[in-house]
Amino acid sequence: MNQRANQRVAYYNGNIVAERDVRIPFRDRSFLYGDGCFDMTRTFNGTVFKLTEHVERLFESLAYLRIDINLSPSEVVEISNEVLSRNRHLLDAGDDYWLGQRISRGVKAVGDEGWDDTGPTVIIDCQPLPFQERAHYYRDGLNVMIPSVRRTPPEMLSPRTKTHNYLNLVMADLEVQAQDPGAWAILLDHNGNLCEGLGSNLFLVKNGRLLTPRAQYVLAGISRGTVIDLAEQLGIVCEERDLDLYDAYTADEIFVTSTSFCVCPVRSINGNKVAQDAIPGKITQQLLSAYSTLVDCDIVAQYLRHLKPE
């Protein structure tokens, strides 16, 4: 292919092409029904983090959805690294990428349309992380709000699968942002327990212990698992259990984890200020520091460098 020096590329069904040349048929089942799955990791100073773990989770999602992409996990890792390598030169100093794999069950053929490929659609791409958009969260903390929309119960569709059908989380976000455009939605499950947000897991700190919702009811993020491992190394007890709003309102600290955020402090929940005296709180700061050491990148400083001037 003739790659332009200033244009990102992506893998699309066997070829690496310019992003503008990735053209998904309108009868693709992911477009029609959200029938597909994806996973996302990120880079730190241009180096990808836990790619193998993310690809392993992608293949668990594929197994749950009964989609066979005719590629092995190691091949997906290899292609992902190739896509990153071909896009790395486009990163500005101090910036990083999301690196994602997106899979659809493929085109729903209804006749003799002549589609080139009716098997699974496989896309691997990079996109810059939204540092400027989210930098103020590390200065001020997140304002979390609980929407009326409840998380889809596992009896209907397992939240442990990272599907393309995000409408449940999108509707929750829309409700919250209509009230406060800068707020972060965290949903309750059908039993009224704290659950998760769009691409993010929740942690509370109480009396020096970490508390987080049980993995059965959330998509247990790779960042969530990283924090649990770091807590163990730091001698901080972490407990997975049912948590309700009482637990949140009486917590000493609250933070969320996600691929892009890693660890981001929460300032308030439903307008109730979290008890911590500073942003971030003591244990949140310990975990942020440990995460930064692990990835060899000052996570907070990287975000704060992108703060918009006021």
C-alpha positions as CSV (number, residue, x, y, z in Angstrom):
1,M,0.0,0.0,0.0
2,N,1.0,3.6,-0.5
3,Q,0.9,5.0,3.1
4,R,0.9,8.7,3.4
5,A,3.4,9.9,6.0
6,N,0.8,11.9,7.9
7,Q,-2.1,9.4,7.7
8,R,-3.0,6.7,10.2
9,V,-3.4,3.2,9.0
10,A,-5.5,0.2,10.2
11,Y,-5.8,-3.5,9.6
12,Y,-8.9,-4.4,7.8
13,N,-9.8,-8.0,6.9
14,G,-6.3,-9.1,6.0
15,N,-4.7,-5.9,4.8
16,I,-3.2,-2.8,6.4
17,V,-4.8,0.2,4.7
18,A,-5.2,3.9,5.3
19,E,-8.0,4.6,7.8
20,R,-10.0,6.4,5.1
21,D,-10.1,3.2,3.1
22,V,-11.7,1.1,5.8
23,R,-15.2,0.8,4.4
24,I,-17.7,-1.3,6.3
25,P,-20.7,-2.6,4.4
26,F,-24.0,-1.2,5.6
27,R,-25.3,-4.7,6.1
28,D,-22.5,-5.6,8.5
29,R,-24.1,-7.2,11.6
30,S,-22.3,-5.0,14.0
31,F,-23.8,-1.9,12.4
32,L,-27.2,-3.6,12.2
33,Y,-27.4,-5.2,15.6
34,G,-24.3,-4.4,17.6
35,D,-23.3,-8.0,16.9
36,G,-19.6,-8.0,17.7
37,C,-17.0,-7.3,20.3
38,F,-13.8,-5.3,20.8
39,D,-11.0,-4.7,23.2
40,M,-8.7,-1.7,23.8
41,T,-5.3,-1.2,25.4
42,R,-3.1,1.8,25.4
43,T,0.5,2.9,25.1
44,F,2.7,4.6,27.6
45,N,5.4,6.7,26.0
46,G,4.6,4.8,22.8
47,T,5.0,1.3,24.4
48,V,1.9,-0.9,24.4
49,F,0.7,-2.1,27.9
50,K,-0.6,-5.6,28.5
51,L,-1.5,-6.3,24.9
52,T,-1.5,-10.1,25.4
53,E,-3.9,-9.8,28.3
54,H,-6.3,-7.6,26.3
55,V,-6.2,-10.0,23.3
56,E,-6.9,-13.0,25.6
57,R,-10.0,-11.2,26.9
58,L,-11.0,-10.4,23.3
59,F,-10.9,-14.1,22.5
60,E,-13.0,-14.9,25.6
61,S,-15.6,-12.4,24.2
62,L,-15.4,-14.1,20.8
63,A,-15.9,-17.5,22.4
64,Y,-19.0,-16.2,24.3
65,L,-20.4,-14.8,21.0
66,R,-19.5,-17.9,19.0
67,I,-17.4,-15.9,16.4
68,D,-14.4,-17.5,14.8
69,I,-12.1,-15.0,13.1
70,N,-9.6,-17.6,11.7
71,L,-6.8,-15.9,13.5
72,S,-4.9,-17.0,16.6
73,P,-4.3,-14.8,19.7
74,S,-0.6,-14.6,18.8
75,E,-1.5,-13.5,15.2
76,V,-3.8,-10.7,16.6
77,V,-1.0,-9.6,18.9
78,E,1.5,-9.6,16.0
79,I,-0.9,-7.6,13.7
80,S,-1.7,-5.1,16.6
81,N,2.0,-4.5,17.1
82,E,2.5,-4.0,13.3
83,V,-0.4,-1.4,13.2
84,L,1.1,0.4,16.2
85,S,4.5,0.4,14.6
86,R,3.2,1.9,11.4
87,N,1.4,4.7,13.3
88,R,3.9,5.5,16.1
89,H,5.7,8.2,14.1
90,L,2.4,10.2,14.0
91,L,2.3,10.6,17.8
92,D,3.2,14.1,19.1
93,A,5.6,14.3,22.0
94,G,3.9,13.4,25.2
95,D,0.9,11.8,23.5
96,D,-0.1,8.1,23.4
97,Y,-2.6,5.8,21.6
98,W,-5.5,3.6,22.3
99,L,-4.8,0.4,20.4
100,G,-8.0,-1.6,19.6
101,Q,-9.3,-4.7,18.0
102,R,-12.8,-4.6,16.7
103,I,-14.7,-7.7,15.5
104,S,-18.1,-8.1,13.8
105,R,-19.8,-11.4,12.9
106,G,-19.8,-10.0,9.4
107,V,-22.1,-9.1,6.6
108,K,-25.7,-10.2,6.6
109,A,-26.1,-11.2,3.0
110,V,-29.7,-11.1,1.8
111,G,-29.2,-11.9,-1.9
112,D,-26.7,-11.5,-4.7
113,E,-25.1,-8.3,-3.5
114,G,-21.6,-9.4,-4.4
115,W,-19.9,-8.5,-1.1
116,D,-16.2,-9.2,-1.2
117,D,-16.3,-10.9,2.2
118,T,-19.2,-12.2,4.3
119,G,-17.1,-13.7,7.1
120,P,-16.2,-11.9,10.3
121,T,-15.0,-8.3,9.9
122,V,-11.7,-7.7,11.7
123,I,-10.3,-4.2,12.3
124,I,-7.3,-3.2,14.3
125,D,-6.6,0.5,14.8
126,C,-5.0,3.3,16.8
127,Q,-6.4,6.5,18.0
128,P,-4.9,9.3,20.1
129,L,-5.9,9.3,23.8
130,P,-8.1,12.3,24.8
131,F,-5.7,13.9,27.2
132,Q,-6.8,17.5,26.8
133,E,-10.5,16.6,27.1
134,R,-9.9,14.6,30.4
135,A,-6.9,16.4,32.0
136,H,-9.0,18.5,34.4
137,Y,-10.3,15.2,36.0
138,Y,-6.8,14.7,37.5
139,R,-6.7,18.3,38.8
140,D,-10.3,18.4,40.2
141,G,-11.5,14.8,40.5
142,L,-14.5,13.2,38.8
143,N,-18.0,14.1,39.7
144,V,-19.9,10.8,39.6
145,M,-23.6,10.7,39.1
146,I,-25.9,7.6,39.3
147,P,-28.5,7.5,36.5
148,S,-31.9,5.9,36.6
149,V,-30.7,3.5,33.9
150,R,-29.7,0.2,35.4
151,R,-26.9,-2.1,34.1
152,T,-28.0,-4.9,31.9
153,P,-28.4,-7.9,34.2
154,P,-26.1,-11.0,33.6
155,E,-29.2,-13.2,33.2
156,M,-29.8,-11.4,29.9
157,L,-26.3,-10.7,28.6
158,S,-23.0,-11.2,30.4
159,P,-21.4,-7.8,31.3
160,R,-18.1,-9.7,31.2
161,T,-18.2,-9.6,27.3
162,K,-17.0,-6.4,25.7
163,T,-19.7,-6.2,23.0
164,H,-20.3,-3.5,20.5
165,N,-23.8,-3.0,21.9
166,Y,-23.1,-0.2,24.4
167,L,-26.6,1.4,24.3
168,N,-27.2,0.5,28.0
169,L,-24.2,2.5,29.0
170,V,-24.7,5.2,26.4
171,M,-28.2,5.9,27.6
172,A,-26.9,6.2,31.1
173,D,-24.3,8.7,30.0
174,L,-26.8,10.8,28.1
175,E,-29.0,11.0,31.1
176,V,-26.1,12.1,33.4
177,Q,-24.6,14.6,30.9
178,A,-27.9,16.2,30.3
179,Q,-27.7,17.3,34.0
180,D,-23.9,17.9,34.1
181,P,-21.9,17.6,30.9
182,G,-18.7,17.0,32.8
183,A,-20.1,14.2,35.1
184,W,-19.2,10.5,35.0
185,A,-22.0,8.0,35.0
186,I,-21.7,4.9,37.3
187,L,-24.7,2.5,37.0
188,L,-26.4,0.4,39.6
189,D,-27.2,-3.2,38.9
190,H,-30.7,-4.6,39.0
191,N,-30.4,-5.2,42.7
192,G,-29.4,-1.6,43.4
193,N,-25.8,-2.2,44.0
194,L,-23.0,-0.1,42.5
195,C,-21.8,-1.5,39.2
196,E,-19.7,0.2,36.6
197,G,-19.5,3.0,34.0
198,L,-18.8,3.2,30.3
199,G,-15.4,1.5,30.1
200,S,-14.7,2.1,33.8
201,N,-14.7,0.2,37.1
202,L,-15.3,1.6,40.5
203,F,-13.3,1.4,43.8
204,L,-14.1,2.7,47.3
205,V,-11.6,3.1,50.1
206,K,-12.9,2.6,53.7
207,N,-10.7,2.3,56.7
208,G,-7.6,1.6,54.6
209,R,-9.3,-1.2,52.6
210,L,-10.2,-1.3,49.0
211,L,-13.7,-2.3,48.0
212,T,-14.9,-3.0,44.5
213,P,-18.1,-4.5,43.0
214,R,-18.0,-8.3,42.3
215,A,-16.6,-9.3,38.9
216,Q,-19.8,-11.3,38.1
217,Y,-21.7,-8.1,37.5
218,V,-19.1,-5.9,35.7
219,L,-16.7,-6.1,32.9
220,A,-13.6,-6.7,35.0
221,G,-11.1,-4.4,33.3
222,I,-7.5,-5.1,32.9
223,S,-6.8,-1.8,34.7
224,R,-9.0,-3.1,37.6
225,G,-7.0,-6.2,37.8
226,T,-3.7,-4.2,37.7
227,V,-4.9,-2.1,40.6
228,I,-5.9,-5.2,42.6
229,D,-2.4,-6.7,42.0
230,L,-0.7,-3.4,42.9
231,A,-2.8,-3.2,46.1
232,E,-1.6,-6.6,47.1
233,Q,2.0,-5.6,46.6
234,L,1.5,-2.5,48.7
235,G,-0.1,-4.5,51.5
236,I,-3.6,-3.0,50.9
237,V,-6.5,-5.4,51.4
238,C,-8.9,-5.5,48.5
239,E,-12.4,-7.0,48.8
240,E,-14.9,-7.7,46.0
241,R,-18.4,-7.5,47.3
242,D,-21.8,-5.9,46.8
243,L,-21.7,-2.2,47.4
244,D,-24.6,0.3,47.6
245,L,-24.9,4.0,47.7
246,Y,-24.5,4.0,51.5
247,D,-21.1,2.6,51.0
248,A,-20.2,5.3,48.5
249,Y,-21.6,8.1,50.6
250,T,-19.6,7.0,53.6
251,A,-16.3,6.1,51.8
252,D,-13.0,7.7,52.7
253,E,-11.9,7.8,49.0
254,I,-13.4,6.8,45.6
255,F,-11.7,6.3,42.3
256,V,-12.4,4.8,38.9
257,T,-10.1,2.7,36.8
258,S,-10.0,2.4,33.0
259,T,-7.6,1.8,30.1
260,S,-7.2,5.5,29.5
261,F,-7.5,6.8,33.1
262,C,-5.6,4.0,34.8
263,V,-6.6,5.4,38.2
264,C,-8.7,8.6,38.4
265,P,-9.9,10.2,41.7
266,V,-13.5,10.9,42.4
267,R,-14.5,14.3,44.0
268,S,-18.2,13.7,44.5
269,I,-21.0,11.3,44.0
270,N,-24.5,12.6,43.4
271,G,-23.3,15.9,44.6
272,N,-22.1,14.5,47.9
273,K,-18.4,15.4,48.5
274,V,-16.1,12.4,49.1
275,A,-14.5,12.6,52.5
276,Q,-10.9,12.8,51.3
277,D,-9.1,16.0,52.2
278,A,-7.2,16.2,49.0
279,I,-7.4,15.1,45.3
280,P,-6.3,12.4,45.1
281,G,-6.7,10.7,48.5
282,K,-3.8,9.0,50.3
283,I,-4.4,5.4,49.1
284,T,-5.5,6.6,45.6
285,Q,-2.2,8.4,45.4
286,Q,-0.3,5.3,46.5
287,L,-1.9,3.3,43.7
288,L,-1.4,6.0,41.1
289,S,2.3,6.2,42.0
290,A,2.7,2.4,41.9
291,Y,0.8,2.3,38.5
292,S,3.1,5.1,37.1
293,T,6.2,3.1,38.2
294,L,4.8,0.0,36.6
295,V,4.3,1.6,33.2
296,D,7.3,3.9,33.5
297,C,5.2,7.0,32.9
298,D,4.0,9.7,35.3
299,I,0.2,9.2,34.6
300,V,-0.9,12.4,36.3
301,A,1.8,14.6,34.9
302,Q,1.1,13.3,31.4
303,Y,-2.6,14.4,31.7
304,L,-1.9,17.7,33.4
305,R,0.5,18.8,30.6
306,H,-2.5,18.9,28.4
307,L,-4.6,21.2,30.6
308,K,-6.4,23.9,28.6
309,P,-5.4,27.4,29.8
310,E,-8.2,29.1,31.7
